[in-house]
Amino acid sequence: MVAANQEMAVYCFDTLVAHYTGEEAPPPAFDEGEHPLFVTWKKAVNGGEPRLRGCIGTLEARDIITGFRDYALTSALRDRRFPPIQAKEIPYLECTVSVLADYESGLHYLDWEVGKHGLIIEFTDPDYNARRSATYLPEVAAHEGWTKVEAIDSLMRKAGYNGLITESLRKRIRLTRYQSTLYTMHYGDYVAYLKNTRGEPPAIAGAPKPHH
C-alpha cells in the first residue's frame, strides 16, 4: 500500500500556487499508481485552530498523480460549503493528503472504531424513497469528539437526510469502513521544503510575502 507522504502534500501546494501564477506545477516527486484519495485544506488565522476550507476526494481508485492534481484544485476552489480559496489565503493554509485503503463491509452501523476507520454510509431516505450516501475520513469523528452514534447521525445529515433519525433507520444503513494514511503540511513547511530542494520560495501574485 502507498502511504500518504510529504511529496504528495508539496504537489498539492505546487498545484494550487501554479493555478494563481499561471505556470505549470513542477512534476511530482512520488510514484504513480491508482488509489482512492482526498485533499483537505484548512486555514489558520491568528494562531487559532485551523478551520476547514475545503475537502474533496474520490472513494474510487484513480491515478494518484492526476488525482492529487485535480482534487487539490477542486477542494480549494469548488467545495460548495465554502467560497473559493484566494491567493492571499495561501500562506495561512495547511494541506492534508489522505490515501485510502482496506475497504470492508461493516456488519452493522456500529461496526467500526472511532479514529481508526473512515465511513461510507448508504441508505434509503424514507421520506423521498431516494438513495443517499456520505463519507467521513477516519480523523473526523475523533477530531469532533463524537460517539459512533453521533458520527452516524451527522453523516446522515451530510448525506442530505432532514427527517427524523430513528434506530430502525440507522439499522438499515449499509456501512463500509476503510482506513487511510495521511500527511499534513503547513505552508511554512512547504516554503522551507522549496528553499531546501529548489533554492527559492514560491512566488504568489496577491499573496503576502512570507516572514523570515
GROMACS elastic network, one bead per residue, 0.5 to 0.9 nm:
[ bonds ]
;  ai    aj funct       b0    kb
    1    35     6  0.89865   500
    1   101     6  0.75427   500
    2     5     6  0.88822   500
    2    33     6  0.84075   500
    2    35     6  0.81661   500
    2    99     6  0.73697   500
    2   101     6  0.89597   500
    2   181     6  0.85607   500
    3    98     6  0.83194   500
    3    99     6  0.63882   500
    3   100     6  0.87252   500
    3   180     6  0.81302   500
    3   181     6  0.55684   500
    3   182     6  0.73530   500
    3   183     6  0.86957   500
    4     7     6  0.85062   500
    4     8     6  0.67817   500
    4     9     6  0.83246   500
    4    97     6  0.62890   500
    4    98     6  0.58512   500
    4    99     6  0.55562   500
    4   100     6  0.89627   500
    4   180     6  0.83235   500
    4   181     6  0.54137   500
    4   183     6  0.55432   500
    5     8     6  0.55982   500
    5     9     6  0.68754   500
    5    30     6  0.86266   500
    5    97     6  0.77570   500
    5    98     6  0.88823   500
    5   181     6  0.85383   500
    5   182     6  0.72024   500
    5   183     6  0.54779   500
    5   184     6  0.84586   500
    6     9     6  0.52977   500
    6    10     6  0.62423   500
    6    11     6  0.87096   500
    6    97     6  0.88331   500
    6   183     6  0.64695   500
    6   184     6  0.77880   500
    6   185     6  0.72375   500
    7    11     6  0.61319   500
    7    12     6  0.87048   500
    7    28     6  0.70293   500
    7    29     6  0.57791   500
    7    30     6  0.62778   500
    8    11     6  0.51130   500
    8    12     6  0.64148   500
    8    13     6  0.88532   500
    8    28     6  0.73825   500
    8    29     6  0.77004   500
    8    30     6  0.69405   500
    8    65     6  0.84753   500
    8    68     6  0.73846   500
    8    97     6  0.67944   500
    8   183     6  0.82519   500
    9    12     6  0.51150   500
    9    13     6  0.63833   500
    9    14     6  0.85524   500
    9    39     6  0.86615   500
    9    68     6  0.87226   500
    9    95     6  0.62638   500
    9    96     6  0.66654   500
    9    97     6  0.59381   500
    9   183     6  0.70586   500
    9   184     6  0.70420   500
    9   185     6  0.62626   500
    9   190     6  0.83641   500
   10    13     6  0.51500   500
   10    14     6  0.59935   500
   10    15     6  0.85144   500
   10    28     6  0.81637   500
   10    29     6  0.88221   500
   10    95     6  0.86924   500
   10   185     6  0.77836   500
   10   190     6  0.63315   500
   10   193     6  0.81627   500
   10   194     6  0.87500   500
   11    15     6  0.59930   500
   11    16     6  0.86058   500
   11    25     6  0.76565   500
   11    26     6  0.78072   500
   11    27     6  0.78763   500
   11    28     6  0.57244   500
   11    29     6  0.78936   500
   11    65     6  0.87429   500
   11    68     6  0.75536   500
   11    69     6  0.73980   500
   11    72     6  0.85890   500
   12    15     6  0.50583   500
   12    16     6  0.62899   500
   12    17     6  0.86080   500
   12    39     6  0.80003   500
   12    68     6  0.63365   500
   12    69     6  0.63433   500
   12    71     6  0.83254   500
   12    72     6  0.51839   500
   12    73     6  0.80373   500
   12    95     6  0.75611   500
   12    97     6  0.82636   500
   13    16     6  0.51731   500
   13    17     6  0.60428   500
   13    18     6  0.84121   500
   13    72     6  0.76651   500
   13    90     6  0.86563   500
   13    94     6  0.89737   500
   13    95     6  0.74668   500
   13   187     6  0.80285   500
   13   190     6  0.75296   500
   14    17     6  0.51793   500
   14    18     6  0.59675   500
   14    19     6  0.85648   500
   14    24     6  0.87714   500
   14    25     6  0.54434   500
   14    26     6  0.70336   500
   14    28     6  0.89630   500
   14   202     6  0.84758   500
   15    18     6  0.51096   500
   15    19     6  0.62448   500
   15    24     6  0.78643   500
   15    25     6  0.53127   500
   15    26     6  0.82726   500
   15    68     6  0.87275   500
   15    69     6  0.61810   500
   15    70     6  0.86876   500
   15    72     6  0.68189   500
   15    73     6  0.72362   500
   16    19     6  0.50911   500
   16    20     6  0.68607   500
   16    21     6  0.89644   500
   16    25     6  0.84157   500
   16    69     6  0.86105   500
   16    72     6  0.66632   500
   16    73     6  0.61455   500
   16    76     6  0.78370   500
   16    87     6  0.87114   500
   16    90     6  0.84869   500
   17    20     6  0.53992   500
   17    21     6  0.62815   500
   17    22     6  0.84810   500
   17    23     6  0.85066   500
   17    25     6  0.78439   500
   17    87     6  0.77642   500
   17    90     6  0.79704   500
   17   202     6  0.75755   500
   17   203     6  0.80055   500
   17   204     6  0.64276   500
   18    22     6  0.55617   500
   18    24     6  0.58062   500
   18    25     6  0.53837   500
   18    26     6  0.88349   500
   18   204     6  0.83756   500
   19    22     6  0.54688   500
   19    23     6  0.70239   500
   19    24     6  0.80961   500
   19    25     6  0.83233   500
   19    73     6  0.80531   500
   20    23     6  0.79418   500
   20    86     6  0.86557   500
   20    87     6  0.64882   500
   20   204     6  0.67409   500
   20   205     6  0.68320   500
   20   206     6  0.87904   500
   21    24     6  0.85938   500
   21   203     6  0.76838   500
   21   204     6  0.61420   500
   21   205     6  0.63711   500
   24    27     6  0.86906   500
   25    28     6  0.83367   500
   26    29     6  0.89349   500
   28    31     6  0.81447   500
   28    65     6  0.73072   500
   30    65     6  0.81666   500
   31    64     6  0.83076   500
   31    65     6  0.80300   500
   32    63     6  0.67766   500
   32    64     6  0.60192   500
   32    65     6  0.62446   500
   33    62     6  0.78016   500
   33    63     6  0.56275   500
   33    64     6  0.57191   500
   33    65     6  0.79147   500
   34    61     6  0.52787   500
   34    64     6  0.54247   500
   34    65     6  0.87096   500
   34    67     6  0.88095   500
   35    58     6  0.89021   500
   35    59     6  0.85252   500
   35    60     6  0.72094   500
   35    62     6  0.53646   500
   35    63     6  0.66454   500
   35    64     6  0.60295   500
   35    67     6  0.86502   500
   35    99     6  0.67010   500
   35   100     6  0.68289   500
   35   101     6  0.77136   500
   36    57     6  0.76504   500
   36    58     6  0.55329   500
   36    60     6  0.50368   500
   36    62     6  0.61870   500
   36    63     6  0.86367   500
   36    64     6  0.78640   500
   36    67     6  0.84402   500
   36    98     6  0.84807   500
   36    99     6  0.60901   500
   36   100     6  0.53014   500
   36   101     6  0.73731   500
   37    56     6  0.88387   500
   37    57     6  0.55761   500
   37    58     6  0.56330   500
   37    59     6  0.67763   500
   37    60     6  0.80788   500
   37    61     6  0.75948   500
   37    62     6  0.81823   500
   37    64     6  0.75307   500
   37    67     6  0.72670   500
   37    68     6  0.75202   500
   37    71     6  0.85961   500
   37    97     6  0.73995   500
   37    98     6  0.54524   500
   37   100     6  0.57206   500
   37   180     6  0.87377   500
   38    55     6  0.70365   500
   38    56     6  0.57823   500
   38    58     6  0.63039   500
   38    59     6  0.82676   500
   38    67     6  0.85732   500
   38    68     6  0.77201   500
   38    71     6  0.70543   500
   38    72     6  0.85287   500
   38    75     6  0.87120   500
   38    96     6  0.81883   500
   38    97     6  0.59501   500
   38    98     6  0.50765   500
   38    99     6  0.67430   500
   38   100     6  0.80407   500
   38   137     6  0.86464   500
   39    54     6  0.80725   500
   39    55     6  0.57123   500
   39    56     6  0.58843   500
   39    57     6  0.60226   500
   39    68     6  0.71198   500
   39    71     6  0.60427   500
   39    72     6  0.58085   500
   39    73     6  0.89686   500
   39    74     6  0.88291   500
   39    75     6  0.65403   500
   39    76     6  0.87242   500
   39    95     6  0.70880   500
   39    96     6  0.59467   500
   39    98     6  0.64680   500
   40    52     6  0.75814   500
   40    53     6  0.76767   500
   40    54     6  0.57702   500
   40    56     6  0.67668   500
   40    57     6  0.84753   500
   40    71     6  0.89559   500
   40    72     6  0.79746   500
   40    75     6  0.68010   500
   40    76     6  0.81955   500
   40    94     6  0.82509   500
   40    95     6  0.57473   500
   40    96     6  0.50534   500
   40    97     6  0.64552   500
   40    98     6  0.81589   500
   41    51     6  0.84797   500
   41    52     6  0.62054   500
   41    53     6  0.53186   500
   41    54     6  0.51672   500
   41    55     6  0.62549   500
   41    72     6  0.83913   500
   41    75     6  0.72227   500
   41    76     6  0.66853   500
   41    93     6  0.65815   500
   41    94     6  0.58283   500
   41    96     6  0.64987   500
   41    97     6  0.89431   500
   42    50     6  0.55325   500
   42    51     6  0.50690   500
   42    54     6  0.69473   500
   42    55     6  0.86629   500
   42    92     6  0.83139   500
   42    93     6  0.55922   500
   42    94     6  0.53068   500
   42    95     6  0.65464   500
   42    96     6  0.82125   500
   43    49     6  0.84277   500
   43    51     6  0.52493   500
   43    52     6  0.64737   500
   43    53     6  0.62810   500
   43    89     6  0.76966   500
   43    90     6  0.83375   500
   43    91     6  0.88437   500
   43    92     6  0.54214   500
   43    94     6  0.62664   500
   43    95     6  0.89303   500
   44    47     6  0.62605   500
   44    48     6  0.58160   500
   44    49     6  0.61134   500
   44    51     6  0.62885   500
   44    92     6  0.55237   500
   44    93     6  0.64293   500
   44    94     6  0.78024   500
   45    48     6  0.56411   500
   45    49     6  0.78341   500
   45    50     6  0.72356   500
   45    51     6  0.86441   500
   45    92     6  0.66685   500
   46    49     6  0.89518   500
   47    50     6  0.82014   500
   48    51     6  0.85199   500
   50    92     6  0.89268   500
   50    93     6  0.82023   500
   50    94     6  0.79484   500
   52    55     6  0.75494   500
   52    82     6  0.88544   500
   53    75     6  0.81051   500
   53    76     6  0.70456   500
   53    79     6  0.81858   500
   53    81     6  0.84297   500
   53    82     6  0.63622   500
   53    83     6  0.82495   500
   53    84     6  0.83930   500
   53    85     6  0.73710   500
   53    93     6  0.86439   500
   54    74     6  0.84475   500
   54    76     6  0.54767   500
   54    77     6  0.78137   500
   54    78     6  0.79904   500
   54    79     6  0.55282   500
   54    80     6  0.85583   500
   54    81     6  0.76401   500
   54    82     6  0.67777   500
   54    84     6  0.85323   500
   54    85     6  0.84455   500
   55    71     6  0.85377   500
   55    72     6  0.89051   500
   55    74     6  0.84651   500
   55    76     6  0.75881   500
   55    79     6  0.67984   500
   56    71     6  0.63182   500
   56    72     6  0.82707   500
   56    74     6  0.67734   500
   56    76     6  0.85179   500
   56    78     6  0.86834   500
   56    79     6  0.68887   500
   57    67     6  0.81201   500
   57    68     6  0.85494   500
   57    70     6  0.89862   500
   57    71     6  0.59076   500
   57    72     6  0.87736   500
   57    74     6  0.84204   500
   57    75     6  0.75876   500
   57    98     6  0.88627   500
   58    61     6  0.73380   500
   58    62     6  0.80168   500
   58    67     6  0.82741   500
   58    71     6  0.84335   500
   59    62     6  0.89720   500
   59   100     6  0.77278   500
   59   120     6  0.89966   500
   59   135     6  0.88401   500
   61    64     6  0.82061   500
   61   100     6  0.87967   500
   62    65     6  0.87378   500
   62    66     6  0.80153   500
   62    67     6  0.63544   500
   63    66     6  0.57264   500
   63    67     6  0.57129   500
   63    68     6  0.85614   500
   64    68     6  0.60120   500
   64    69     6  0.84365   500
   64    99     6  0.89466   500
   65    68     6  0.54245   500
   65    69     6  0.62213   500
   65    70     6  0.86098   500
   66    70     6  0.59139   500
   66    71     6  0.83795   500
   67    70     6  0.52456   500
   67    71     6  0.59637   500
   67    72     6  0.82136   500
   68    71     6  0.52150   500
   68    72     6  0.56344   500
   68    73     6  0.85268   500
   68    97     6  0.82295   500
   69    72     6  0.54346   500
   69    73     6  0.68270   500
   69    74     6  0.88411   500
   70    73     6  0.56048   500
   70    74     6  0.61030   500
   70    75     6  0.85860   500
   71    75     6  0.55913   500
   71    76     6  0.79783   500
   72    75     6  0.56803   500
   72    76     6  0.62374   500
   72    77     6  0.86452   500
   72    95     6  0.88582   500
   73    76     6  0.50246   500
   73    77     6  0.57800   500
   73    78     6  0.75858   500
   74    77     6  0.53286   500
   74    79     6  0.67469   500
   75    78     6  0.57382   500
   75    79     6  0.53149   500
   75    84     6  0.86961   500
   76    79     6  0.67705   500
   76    82     6  0.88479   500
   76    83     6  0.87712   500
   76    84     6  0.60456   500
   76    85     6  0.55111   500
   76    86     6  0.87815   500
   77    80     6  0.86361   500
   77    82     6  0.83692   500
   77    83     6  0.72254   500
   77    85     6  0.57836   500
   77    86     6  0.84781   500
   78    81     6  0.85266   500
   78    82     6  0.78952   500
   78    83     6  0.77986   500
   78    84     6  0.62999   500
   78    85     6  0.89810   500
   79    82     6  0.58635   500
   79    83     6  0.76181   500
   79    84     6  0.75043   500
   80    83     6  0.73360   500
   80    84     6  0.87062   500
   82    85     6  0.82881   500
   83    86     6  0.87274   500
   85    88     6  0.83800   500
   85    89     6  0.65438   500
   85    90     6  0.76995   500
   86    89     6  0.54504   500
   86    90     6  0.71035   500
   86   206     6  0.87609   500
   86   207     6  0.87572   500
   87    90     6  0.55526   500
   87    91     6  0.84647   500
   87   204     6  0.69094   500
   87   205     6  0.70295   500
   87   206     6  0.59348   500
   87   207     6  0.55685   500
   88    91     6  0.70742   500
   88    92     6  0.84875   500
   88   204     6  0.82322   500
   88   205     6  0.81792   500
   88   206     6  0.55809   500
   88   208     6  0.64923   500
   89    92     6  0.55846   500
   89    93     6  0.67486   500
   89   207     6  0.71155   500
   89   208     6  0.88294   500
   90    93     6  0.52660   500
   90    94     6  0.84772   500
   90   187     6  0.72656   500
   90   204     6  0.85302   500
   90   207     6  0.70678   500
   91    94     6  0.85829   500
   91   186     6  0.86007   500
   91   187     6  0.56115   500
   91   188     6  0.73970   500
   91   207     6  0.72665   500
   91   208     6  0.74745   500
   91   209     6  0.83673   500
   91   210     6  0.71150   500
   92   186     6  0.79598   500
   92   187     6  0.66095   500
   92   188     6  0.85786   500
   93   185     6  0.87480   500
   93   186     6  0.62775   500
   93   187     6  0.57409   500
   93   188     6  0.89370   500
   94   184     6  0.68001   500
   94   185     6  0.55153   500
   94   187     6  0.57736   500
   94   188     6  0.87933   500
   95   183     6  0.81122   500
   95   184     6  0.55502   500
   95   185     6  0.53435   500
   95   186     6  0.64203   500
   95   187     6  0.79187   500
   96   182     6  0.65114   500
   96   183     6  0.54495   500
   96   185     6  0.64251   500
   96   186     6  0.87787   500
   97   181     6  0.82923   500
   97   182     6  0.54510   500
   97   183     6  0.54609   500
   97   184     6  0.65694   500
   97   185     6  0.86903   500
   98   137     6  0.84843   500
   98   180     6  0.61531   500
   98   181     6  0.56589   500
   98   183     6  0.67730   500
   98   184     6  0.89440   500
   99   179     6  0.85602   500
   99   180     6  0.53977   500
   99   181     6  0.54919   500
   99   182     6  0.64606   500
  100   103     6  0.82388   500
  100   118     6  0.87793   500
  100   137     6  0.88835   500
  100   178     6  0.68807   500
  100   179     6  0.58625   500
  100   181     6  0.67183   500
  100   182     6  0.87651   500
  101   178     6  0.60086   500
  101   179     6  0.54461   500
  101   180     6  0.57873   500
  101   181     6  0.83031   500
  102   177     6  0.79644   500
  102   178     6  0.52196   500
  102   179     6  0.57964   500
  102   180     6  0.80671   500
  103   176     6  0.66688   500
  103   177     6  0.57624   500
  103   179     6  0.72220   500
  104   175     6  0.86803   500
  104   176     6  0.55993   500
  104   177     6  0.53259   500
  104   178     6  0.62440   500
  105   108     6  0.86611   500
  105   111     6  0.88857   500
  105   174     6  0.79863   500
  105   175     6  0.61561   500
  105   177     6  0.62688   500
  105   178     6  0.88076   500
  106   109     6  0.68597   500
  106   110     6  0.79019   500
  106   111     6  0.52736   500
  106   112     6  0.70952   500
  106   174     6  0.75026   500
  106   175     6  0.52073   500
  106   176     6  0.54392   500
  106   177     6  0.63407   500
  107   110     6  0.80689   500
  107   111     6  0.59170   500
  107   174     6  0.84356   500
  107   175     6  0.76020   500
  107   176     6  0.89400   500
  108   111     6  0.54304   500
  108   112     6  0.88103   500
  108   170     6  0.88219   500
  108   171     6  0.67764   500
  108   172     6  0.83279   500
  108   173     6  0.73752   500
  108   174     6  0.71762   500
  108   175     6  0.66202   500
  109   112     6  0.78019   500
  109   121     6  0.82616   500
  109   148     6  0.85584   500
  109   149     6  0.84472   500
  109   152     6  0.75417   500
  109   170     6  0.67008   500
  109   171     6  0.64546   500
  109   172     6  0.82438   500
  109   173     6  0.62379   500
  109   174     6  0.71215   500
  109   175     6  0.58108   500
  109   176     6  0.89122   500
  110   113     6  0.82095   500
  110   148     6  0.64715   500
  110   149     6  0.74881   500
  110   152     6  0.84596   500
  110   175     6  0.86354   500
  111   175     6  0.81164   500
  111   177     6  0.82792   500
  112   116     6  0.78403   500
  112   117     6  0.61541   500
  112   118     6  0.83755   500
  112   119     6  0.81246   500
  112   148     6  0.81492   500
  112   176     6  0.89855   500
  112   177     6  0.66727   500
  113   116     6  0.54449   500
  113   117     6  0.57148   500
  113   118     6  0.86986   500
  113   138     6  0.89253   500
  113   148     6  0.79454   500
  114   117     6  0.63635   500
  114   118     6  0.83490   500
  114   138     6  0.72848   500
  114   139     6  0.80631   500
  114   140     6  0.87653   500
  114   141     6  0.61949   500
  114   142     6  0.59036   500
  114   146     6  0.82506   500
  114   147     6  0.76795   500
  114   148     6  0.68510   500
  114   151     6  0.89496   500
  115   118     6  0.79654   500
  115   138     6  0.54389   500
  115   139     6  0.54565   500
  115   140     6  0.76824   500
  115   141     6  0.66826   500
  115   142     6  0.51210   500
  115   143     6  0.82506   500
  116   138     6  0.57097   500
  116   139     6  0.75913   500
  116   142     6  0.88548   500
  116   178     6  0.83375   500
  116   179     6  0.64357   500
  116   180     6  0.83441   500
  117   137     6  0.74768   500
  117   139     6  0.81034   500
  117   177     6  0.57135   500
  117   178     6  0.52687   500
  117   179     6  0.50178   500
  117   180     6  0.77969   500
  118   135     6  0.72902   500
  118   136     6  0.56275   500
  118   139     6  0.74871   500
  118   140     6  0.81712   500
  118   141     6  0.87027   500
  118   176     6  0.83010   500
  118   177     6  0.54977   500
  118   178     6  0.50299   500
  118   179     6  0.57948   500
  118   180     6  0.75578   500
  119   134     6  0.81055   500
  119   135     6  0.53418   500
  119   136     6  0.54132   500
  119   137     6  0.66446   500
  119   138     6  0.71999   500
  119   152     6  0.86912   500
  119   155     6  0.87497   500
  119   175     6  0.68342   500
  119   176     6  0.58512   500
  119   178     6  0.64520   500
  119   179     6  0.88252   500
  120   133     6  0.70001   500
  120   134     6  0.57603   500
  120   136     6  0.68812   500
  120   137     6  0.88638   500
  120   155     6  0.86203   500
  120   174     6  0.81637   500
  120   175     6  0.57542   500
  120   176     6  0.50275   500
  120   177     6  0.62954   500
  120   178     6  0.81854   500
  121   132     6  0.80921   500
  121   133     6  0.53620   500
  121   134     6  0.56881   500
  121   135     6  0.64709   500
  121   152     6  0.80989   500
  121   155     6  0.74769   500
  121   156     6  0.78381   500
  121   159     6  0.85805   500
  121   173     6  0.62892   500
  121   174     6  0.56684   500
  121   176     6  0.64433   500
  121   177     6  0.86997   500
  122   131     6  0.70661   500
  122   132     6  0.56421   500
  122   134     6  0.70332   500
  122   156     6  0.87861   500
  122   159     6  0.86302   500
  122   172     6  0.88405   500
  122   173     6  0.57513   500
  122   174     6  0.51076   500
  122   175     6  0.65775   500
  122   176     6  0.85523   500
  123   130     6  0.83406   500
  123   131     6  0.58273   500
  123   132     6  0.54573   500
  123   133     6  0.65441   500
  123   156     6  0.86014   500
  123   169     6  0.82796   500
  123   170     6  0.85586   500
  123   172     6  0.66164   500
  123   174     6  0.62604   500
  123   175     6  0.88920   500
  124   127     6  0.87797   500
  124   128     6  0.82607   500
  124   129     6  0.58902   500
  124   130     6  0.54261   500
  124   132     6  0.59677   500
  124   133     6  0.87644   500
  124   169     6  0.87353   500
  124   172     6  0.81658   500
  124   173     6  0.80449   500
  125   128     6  0.56415   500
  125   129     6  0.51410   500
  125   130     6  0.51087   500
  125   131     6  0.62026   500
  125   132     6  0.65860   500
  125   160     6  0.89604   500
  125   161     6  0.65806   500
  125   163     6  0.83588   500
  125   169     6  0.88135   500
  126   129     6  0.51138   500
  126   130     6  0.74171   500
  126   163     6  0.84728   500
  126   169     6  0.84315   500
  127   130     6  0.79754   500
  127   161     6  0.88219   500
  127   163     6  0.72797   500
  128   131     6  0.87626   500
  132   156     6  0.80932   500
  132   159     6  0.56603   500
  132   160     6  0.71411   500
  132   161     6  0.75977   500
  133   155     6  0.82877   500
  133   156     6  0.76615   500
  133   158     6  0.83799   500
  133   159     6  0.52157   500
  133   160     6  0.83714   500
  134   155     6  0.60855   500
  134   156     6  0.72189   500
  134   157     6  0.88523   500
  134   158     6  0.63499   500
  134   160     6  0.86631   500
  135   155     6  0.68173   500
  135   158     6  0.83379   500
  135   159     6  0.82887   500
  136   139     6  0.80324   500
  136   140     6  0.62227   500
  136   141     6  0.77378   500
  136   151     6  0.86258   500
  136   155     6  0.72531   500
  137   140     6  0.57622   500
  137   141     6  0.81629   500
  137   178     6  0.84958   500
  137   179     6  0.81945   500
  137   180     6  0.78215   500
  138   141     6  0.69147   500
  138   142     6  0.76930   500
  138   178     6  0.78455   500
  138   179     6  0.66187   500
  138   180     6  0.70030   500
  139   142     6  0.55238   500
  139   143     6  0.59859   500
  139   144     6  0.86487   500
  140   143     6  0.51444   500
  140   144     6  0.61586   500
  140   145     6  0.85361   500
  140   146     6  0.87028   500
  140   151     6  0.85966   500
  141   144     6  0.52121   500
  141   145     6  0.60557   500
  141   146     6  0.52879   500
  141   147     6  0.75111   500
  141   148     6  0.78021   500
  141   150     6  0.85048   500
  141   151     6  0.59255   500
  142   145     6  0.50358   500
  142   146     6  0.63957   500
  142   147     6  0.85093   500
  143   146     6  0.78872   500
  144   151     6  0.87706   500
  146   149     6  0.77793   500
  146   150     6  0.54860   500
  146   151     6  0.57458   500
  147   150     6  0.51362   500
  147   151     6  0.61988   500
  147   152     6  0.86482   500
  148   151     6  0.51156   500
  148   152     6  0.62034   500
  148   153     6  0.86346   500
  149   152     6  0.50715   500
  149   153     6  0.60861   500
  149   154     6  0.84892   500
  149   170     6  0.88914   500
  150   153     6  0.51183   500
  150   154     6  0.60494   500
  150   155     6  0.85246   500
  151   154     6  0.51054   500
  151   155     6  0.61371   500
  151   156     6  0.86862   500
  152   155     6  0.50316   500
  152   156     6  0.62715   500
  152   157     6  0.87891   500
  152   170     6  0.79363   500
  153   156     6  0.50951   500
  153   157     6  0.64779   500
  153   158     6  0.86955   500
  153   165     6  0.71402   500
  153   170     6  0.82139   500
  154   157     6  0.51479   500
  154   158     6  0.61873   500
  154   159     6  0.86548   500
  155   159     6  0.61081   500
  155   160     6  0.87304   500
  156   159     6  0.50311   500
  156   160     6  0.66750   500
  156   161     6  0.57206   500
  156   162     6  0.82634   500
  156   165     6  0.82778   500
  156   170     6  0.89826   500
  157   160     6  0.51431   500
  157   161     6  0.50207   500
  157   162     6  0.62857   500
  157   163     6  0.88546   500
  158   161     6  0.73263   500
  161   164     6  0.85758   500
  161   165     6  0.86751   500
  162   165     6  0.84084   500
  164   169     6  0.89998   500
  165   168     6  0.84554   500
  165   169     6  0.65452   500
  165   170     6  0.72814   500
  166   169     6  0.52013   500
  166   170     6  0.63610   500
  166   171     6  0.87387   500
  167   170     6  0.50180   500
  167   171     6  0.62161   500
  167   172     6  0.88492   500
  168   171     6  0.51194   500
  168   172     6  0.66338   500
  169   172     6  0.52390   500
  169   173     6  0.69341   500
  170   173     6  0.54280   500
  171   174     6  0.83386   500
  185   188     6  0.81800   500
  185   189     6  0.61881   500
  185   190     6  0.67456   500
  186   189     6  0.52834   500
  186   190     6  0.64266   500
  186   191     6  0.88901   500
  187   191     6  0.62591   500
  187   192     6  0.86503   500
  188   191     6  0.51373   500
  188   192     6  0.62861   500
  188   193     6  0.86126   500
  188   210     6  0.80681   500
  189   192     6  0.50264   500
  189   193     6  0.60589   500
  189   194     6  0.86528   500
  190   193     6  0.50043   500
  190   194     6  0.62735   500
  190   195     6  0.87223   500
  190   201     6  0.85753   500
  190   202     6  0.88688   500
  191   194     6  0.51717   500
  191   195     6  0.63033   500
  191   196     6  0.87140   500
  191   200     6  0.81261   500
  191   201     6  0.53548   500
  191   202     6  0.67756   500
  191   210     6  0.83672   500
  192   195     6  0.51691   500
  192   196     6  0.62496   500
  192   197     6  0.86467   500
  192   200     6  0.88961   500
  192   201     6  0.75214   500
  193   196     6  0.51825   500
  193   197     6  0.60542   500
  193   198     6  0.80248   500
  193   201     6  0.85565   500
  194   197     6  0.51753   500
  194   198     6  0.51415   500
  194   199     6  0.63086   500
  194   200     6  0.59524   500
  194   201     6  0.56650   500
  194   202     6  0.73534   500
  195   198     6  0.55405   500
  195   201     6  0.56321   500
  195   202     6  0.88548   500
  196   199     6  0.57854   500
  196   200     6  0.79672   500
  197   200     6  0.83205   500
  198   201     6  0.80875   500
  200   203     6  0.87845   500
  201   210     6  0.86315   500
  203   207     6  0.81890   500
  203   209     6  0.82702   500
  204   207     6  0.54144   500
  204   208     6  0.81063   500
  204   209     6  0.83798   500
  205   208     6  0.85064   500
  207   210     6  0.87045   500
  208   211     6  0.87555   500
